[in-house]
């Protein structure tokens, strides 16, 4: 997973330049107007919170001019670079791989870098707030430690017996297919923080931890399945899932999260992996 970067005020001058949009427009105009990307104004209604000055979170509105191809992350950059350098959020790769910029957009968990502004009904204010269920550190940045603690507890690494092999551990395509879907997780926490059980019970392992346990429980090369199943058999494990499908709907990678949780439940019941 790519390293997450928190964008702080003092970093604004080195994070990039907002001139890219004007350059795109001028280049299109020089080409005689062919392929001009339309522009429009959007209002971002951002939930702000600075623990040093605020007793409670509050909403602030910002209006920016964007292109039809822009994502929400582009608009957040414009706010930070041109209007309010104190706005704080996480982002790294900006291509939907690192998972850093998961946030609640118009009431749904999404990655800011994958969310097209034109798909968000830009005629109305677009609400942007931190993902739920984790402590807010500042603005759109949450404390991810509880999330990663659950991730570590399910032992998300290959466990094997015997001596170190002299060649790679081979696996058939059929064996790989069993857990291929759950290898796609980017640890963005969108699934876990969309879960109503996680909102009300911070001790629940959450969908992401179970997905990453699934990835190794069903790996034919792994010998630690029973250990992980014992961990997930805890009262805060898979049995707390209420199958609301919020997690599956929120996953930006299209992982069938609810299905993976059901398969772990079935493995616990049968212990036939």
N, C-alpha and C positions, 0 to 999 in steps of 0.2 A: 504494500500500500504506500502510496506517495506520502511524503511528509506534509502535514497540514501547516498552513501559515495563517496566523492571525494578522489581519491588516490593521495596524495601529496608526494613529495620526502622524507620528514621526516618520513612517515609512511611505507616506503618500507621494513624496517627491521622487521616489525611486521605483514605484510600482508600475510606472508606465506613463504615457501621455494621452490625454483625451482628444488629441488632434486627429486620430484615425478616422473618425466619422466624417469630418470636414474634407479630409483627403479623398475618401471614397466618393463623396458627392462631387468634388471638383474634377476627379478623374472621369466620372460618368458624364459630366457636362462637357468636358473636352472631347469626349467621344461622340458628341452630337446628340446626347440624351439617350442613346441606345442602352438599354439595360439599367436605367436609373432605378435605384432602390428607393421606394417611397419612404417618407419620414412622417412621423406623427408625434404628438405630445402624450405622455403618460404621467399619471400621478401615482407615486409610490407612498403608501401609508405604512410607515415603518414603526414597529414597536421598539422604542428606545429605553435603555436602562444603563445608567452609570452608577455603580455602587458607591462612588465617592461623593456624588452630589444628589442622587435621587433616593427617596424613600420607597417609591413604587414605580413600576414601568409606566410609560406613557406613550402616546402615539404622536408622530410628527409626519407631516406631508411634504413631499418634494416633487416638483414637476420638472421633467427632463424631456428633451427632444431625442427620439431614437429612430432607428431604421427598422424596416419591416423584417429584416433578418436577425435583429438583435435578440439576445436572451436576457433574462432578468439580471444575470450577473453583469452584463454590459451596463444596464441602467444603474445598478448599485455602484459600479465604478464611476459613472458620471456624477452621481451624487457625492461620492467621496472626493473625487478629483476637482470638482467644480463648485460644489456648494457647501459641504460640511466635512472637513477632513477628520472629524472626531468619530464618524460612523465606523463601527468595528464589526467585521465579519471574517469568516474563514473562507479561503479558497486556495487552490494550488494549481492543478493541471488545467482547469477550465474546459475539460473535454469529457467529463462524465466518467472518469476512471479512478480518481483519488478519493471521491466521496466526501471531500472536505466541506462543500457548500450546501449540505442538506439544510433546508429550512422550511417553515410552514408558509406556503404561498396560497393566498385565497382559501385558507382553511385546510389545505392538503399538503402533505409532506412531499417535497420534490427537490431535485437538484437545481440550483439557480442557473447553472451553466447549461442545462438541457431544456430549460423552460422558455419557449418562444413567447415574447411579449404579445405578439399578435393573437396568440391563442388564449389569452387571459382576459378577454373583453376589456381592452384598454380604454374604452369610453368611460369606464368607472374606475375609481381608485383601486389599485392593486395592493392588497394587504400583505405585509411581509413581517414575520415574527419568528422567534427561535423555535426549534422543535420542542415538543412538550415532554414532561416527565424527568428532565435533567436540570440541575441547578443552572440558572443563567448567571454567567460571569460578567458579561457586558454586551449590550445591544443584542446581536444575533449569535453571539458566541456562548455555548453552553459547556459545562464541565463534563467531559466525556469519560472520566475515570470510572464511574459506576458501570457504564456500558462495557468498557474494556476489562473491568474486573470479572464480569460474568463471562466474557469471551475467554479470558485466561483459565477460568475454572473448568471449562469443558475440555481442556487439553487439546487445543487445535493444532496438533502436530502428529506426525507419523510415529506410532509406537510399534516396535518389532522385537522379536525374540531372537536369540542365537547370535552368531558372530556377524560382523559387518560383511556384507557380500562383496565379492570381487568384481561384480558387474552390476548393472542396473537391475532393479526389481521389475520383471516383466509383468504385464497385465493385458488381458484380452480386451478387445473393444466392447464386448458385452459386459464385462465386469466394470469397465470404466463408465459405461452408459448409466449404470445404477445410480451413481452419485454425481454425474457430470453437471447437472443443473446447479447444485449447491457449491460448486467451485467458483461460481461467478460473483460471489459476494465481495463487495468493496468496502464493507464496514462503515457505511455512511450513517447507520443508525436510523434510517428513514422507517424501516419496518418496525423496529422495537418502539420507537417513539410515536408510532401511530396506533399502538395497541392500548385499548382502554384498561386492560388489566395492569399493564405497566404504569399507566398514569396513576392508578390508585394503590398500587403495591410495588414500591420501588425495589423490593427484594426479588421479584420475579426475574428469572434469567432473561426472558425476552426472546422474540423470534430469531434475532441475528445469532445469538449464542447457540440456539438449537440448530439453526441452519449449518453453522460451522462444526458442530458436533456431528451432524448427519454426514457431512463431507468425509469424515474419517470412520464413523461407525460402519458405513457401508463400503468402505475401501477394502478390497480383498487382500491387500498387502498389509493391513493393519491388524494388530493383535490386542489393542486396548479398548475394544468396543464395550466389554463388560464394565470397565472402569467408568467410561463416559455415561453409560446407561444408568449406573448407580447414582451418579451425580444428578442426572436429569430425572431420576425417580423421586427426588426430593419434593417436598410439598410446594416448593417454589419453582419446580421444574415444568416438564411438559404438561402435567395434569392441570395446570392453571390456565392453559389455553382454552378460550371459549369459542374458537372457530368463527370469528367475525369476518375474516378475510381482509381486514384492514391492512395487514402486513403485506399480503400478496398485491393488493392494489397500490401500495406505496412504493414497492421495490422498483428502483429505476433500471434495474438489470433484467427485469421480467422473470425473476426466480419464482417458482411455485412454492412459496414459503409455507402456506397452510398445508399443502400436500406433504412437504418434508417433515413438518411437525407430526402429521398423522402417521407417517411411516416410522418415526421414532417411537411413537406411542405403541404401534403394532409390534415393533421389535421388543419393547419392554414386556408386552403381554406374552409373546411367544419365545423370545430369546433365540429365535432361529434367524440368524442374519445371513 
